[in-house]
Amino acid sequence: MTAWGARPVFAHLRAMTDERGVFEHALLDAPRREHGYCVDDVARALVVLARDPQHDPELTGLTSLCLAFIDRAVAPSGRVHNRMSPAGRFTDAPGTGDWWGRAVWSLGVAFAGIPAAADATRALAVFHRAASVRPVHTRSAAFAALGAGEVLAIRPGDAAARDLLRRAADMIRPPLDAAWPWPEPRLQYANAVLPESLLAAGEGLEDAEVVDRGLGMLKFLLDVETRDGHLSVTGTHGRGPGEVDVQFDQQPIEVAAIADACARAFDLTADDEWRAGVAMAWAWFEGDNDTGIPLYDPDTGAGFDGLTRDGRNENRGAESTLAMLSTFQQARRLGVVAAAVR
């Protein structure tokens, strides 16, 4: 049972961070410094830190550090580097993969959520630099739309944000197939970002049809990934039509995406069905899952790297830790933590 109060414990996230950024991997609870850093995880950290309601001064420096990392990763062209070596050099050419979308997402959340005016201004400037690129990949567009929605809520006339939302709405269209109403032939990872991006786009563009499309996709996903009253999410090999068995390895990022999408759906509709989805997501970390094993350490705020057939992966990397922290934030915000504890 969680002993956390109004906010989570950030001790492990701090331990996974040095003067450059957040280390990607961990061996048990120790950062694997030799693997360096990636924008994917620094962007996830910036999202979690920027939307922490307490804005703890202790974490202000970490927030600014993550923002500076993303700023450095966004090239003048708007494309984004992803991987940085332990020595502080980017090792890949800038591109527009998922990491680009996550960078745009984090910049939008930072602009909307960081109280420091200088950092918020910087986040908006880097957002516009990255938003000059037009995404070609569905998930990149979906992640970027989440950031664009944050910007548009504050700057309703922002053309770049509006364009990103429209692009996501146009790209994510499920087929007219009652048996598999999903825009991809198989579920993959962080699947709920697709319907959530439609909810963000529909809200920002005031397009009720897009909102309805997102709600329908999210309901389908929850139906597929719920078993016996708890989440039983798609494993690392994906899931296609007719594949209904329990799958492993189950990844925390899938659960966190469900929590985010359901929280947004609740904000839009006030329907308790979506609030219950957030409760199930946090309960998954608490141990209400296919193995009955908790996926986080309440003492350090570390998240474990996955749920396997034989238990949990004992490594506690950045992605899984931030997925857990993000899910707790949504559960606490909607007041469902007590309902989720088993």
N, C-alpha and C positions, 0 to 999 in steps of 0.2 A: 504494500500500500504506500502510495506517495506521501511523503511528509512535507512536500513543498507547499509554500503559501501562495502569495500573489504572483510569484515569478519563479522561473526555474533556476537551477544551479548551473553556473557557467564555468566551473573550475576546470573541467576537462577541455572545453573549448580554449580557454586561456593556455592550458598546458600544450595544446596542439598548435600554438601560435608563437612565432618569434617576431623579430623586428621587420621582417618582410611581408609575411602573410601566414595563412593557415596551411599547415602540412596536410597532404592528401591522405596518407595512409598511417596506420598504427599497427604495431606488433603488440598484441594485448592492449595495454593502455599507454604504451610509449610511442611517441611519434617516430615514424620512419623517415628521418630527415633526408636520407639518401635518395628518396623518391621525389623530393621537391614539392612544388605547389601547383595548383591548377585554378584557373578562373572559375570553373564549375563550382568548386567548394568555397572559394572566397566570395563569390556572388551569393551562394546560399547563406554564408555567414552574414553578409551585409543585409540581406533580407531580414534575418532573425534579429539582428542587432537594431536595425532601424525601426522595426515595429515593436520593440520592447517598450511597454507603456511607461516603465519607470525611468527610462533614459538615465540609468545609473552612471554617475560620473566615472566610476571605476571602469566602465566599458566604453566611455567616449573615445578614448585613445584607440581602442581596438576597432571601433566603427570608422574612424578617420583613416586608420591603416588600411582597412579593407577597401575603402573608397579610393585611396591613392593607388592601390594595387590594380583595381579595375581601370582607373584613369590611364595608368601606364600601359595596360594591356590593349586598350582601344587605339588602333593605328589611326593616322590622319585620314585614311580612306573610310573609316568606320568599321572595318573588319577587326576581328579580335584575336589576339594570341590566346592560347589556352595554357600551355605548359611552361613552367619556369623551373630551371635547375636549382639545386641547393645553393649555387653560387650567385643566384639572382639574375640569370640571363634567360630570356625566352628562347625556347628550343624549337619552336614550330613557326610556320608561316601563318600570318593572320588569316582567319577564315570566318565562315558564317554558319558553323555547326551549332549544336545545342548550346555550347558555351557562349556564343554570341547572344543567343536569346536569353540565357540566364543573366548575362551581364546587363542587357537592356532592362530586364525585369528588376534586377537589384538596384539599378540607377533610378528607376521610377519610384520604387519603394523608398529609397534613400531621400529623394527629392521631397516626397510627401511626408516622410516620417522623422527625419533628422531635425532637431530643434535648432542646431547651430546654423545661422544664416549663411555663413561662408561655405560650409560643407554642402548645404542644400543647393546653393548656386552652382557649385562645382558639379554636383551630381546632375543637374539639369543640363549644363553645358556638355558634359560627356554623353549624356543620354542623346542629345541632338546629334552629336558626332556619330555615334553608333547607329542612330535611326536613319541616317542618310543612306544606309544599305537596305536593299529590298530582299527579304528572306525568300529562299527557294525551298527550304525544308519545312515540313508541317510542324514539327515540334519546336524548331527555332522560332517560327512565327507565333506559335502558341505561347511560349515563354515570354517573348517580347511583348505580346499583347497584354500580359499581366502588368508589366511596367508601364505600358502606354496608358492603360486604364487609370493608374495612379496619377500620372501626369495630367490626363484630361480632366480628372475630377477637380483639380486645382486650377488648370488653365484650359477652360472649355474651348478656346479657339486655337489650341495647339495643333497645327496642321500635320506635323510629323507623327504625333501620337494618334491622331484620328486616322491617318493613313495606315499605320500599323494595325489598328483595330479592324479596319475594313479588310485589310489583306488577310488577317487570320479568319475573319468571318467567311470570306470567299473561299479560302483554302480548305476549311474543315467542314465538309458536307458529307454526312453519312449516306450510304446507298439506300435506295428504297427497297430494303430487304428486311421484312419483319423478323426473320430468324437471326440476322446478324446486322443490326443497325449501327454499324461502327465504320468510320472512314478508312480503316486499315483492315487487311485480311486477317491480322492477328493482333491481339493485345500484346504490348511490348513492356514498357517501363514508364513509371510516372504517368500512367494512362489518363488519370483524371485531369491533367493539365489541358487536355483537348477540350472537354466540356467546360472547364473553368474559363478558358480563354474566350469561349463563346459567350459565357455569362458576362465577362468583363466587356467584350465588344458590344453585346446587346445593350448593356446598361449605358456605356459611354456614347454609343451612337443612337440611343433611344429607339432601338429596333426590337420590338417585342417578339418577332419571329425568330430572331437569332437567340434571344433568351430562351424561348421555348425549345429550340433545337438543343441548346446546351443542357437544359433540364432533362430532356428525354435521353440524351446520351449518358448523363450522370446516373439516372435511374437504371438504365440498362447495365452500366458498369457495376453499380452496387449490387444489383441482382445476381450478376455473374460472380462477384467476388465476396459474397456472403454465404456462409454455411452454418447451420444450426445456431443462428443468432450472433455469430462473430465473423470478423473479416477473415477470409481465406483467400489471400490475394494471389495474383498470377506470379508464377515463378520466373526464374531467369531465362527459361527457354521459350517463354511466351505462351499464349493460349489462343486457339482458334475455335471455330464453330464446332460444337459437339464435345469439346474437351472439358469435362465437368469434374474430373477427379482432383483431389488435393494436390497441389504442386509445391515444389521446393526448387531452389532456394527462394524464399520470400524476402523481398528487399524493403527496408524501411522507407525508401523514397516513394515507393508505391503507396504506402499507408499515409505518408505526409501529404502527397498530392490529393488523396481522397479527403483528408481533413481540410485542406485549403479549399477545395472545390465545394464541399458540403457547407463549410462556413460561409462562403460567398453566396451559395444558393439560399441559405437561411437568411442572410442579410437582405436578399432580394425579395423573398417570399414570406418570411416569418413562419414557414411550414416546419413543424417539429420533426418531420421525417428527416430533414437535413441536419438538424441539431443532433438527432440520434446517430446519424452517420459520423459526425465528429466524435461523439461518445464512443462509438465502436472503434474508431481509429486510435484514440488514446488507450482504450481497453486492450487493444492488440499489443501495445508496448507494455502494459501492465501484466500481460500473461493470458488474456482471454483470446487465445489464438489456437492454431492446430496442434500445438505441443504443450500448451499450458505453462510456458516458460517466459518470464519477463525479458524484455529486450532493452532495458536501460538500467543504469546504476544510479539510484537516487542520491547517493553520497557525493558523487563527482559530477553528475550530469553527463555521463558518457552514454552513447548509444551503441549497441552491439551490431555487428556488420551483416546480420541476416539470420533468418530462421531456416534451419536445415531439418532434414528428416530425423536426424539424431539429436537435435537440440539447437543451440545457438552458436553462431560464429563468435568466438571470444575476442576477436580483434575489435577495436573501437575507433574506427576511422572518422574523418571529418564528415563525410556524406551522411553516415548513419547517425552520428551525434546531432547534426543539424536537423535531420529529418525528425528526430525525436523531440528536440527543442521546439521546432516549428509546430509540431502536432500539439505539444503541451500548451503553447501560446494560444492556439485556437480553442482548445478545450477549456482553458481557464477563462478566456474572453467570453465564451458562450455559457459559462457556468455549468459545464457538464463533467468536470473532473470527478466530483464525488459520485456521480452516477456511473462513471466508467470504472471506478475502483472495484476490484473483486476481492 
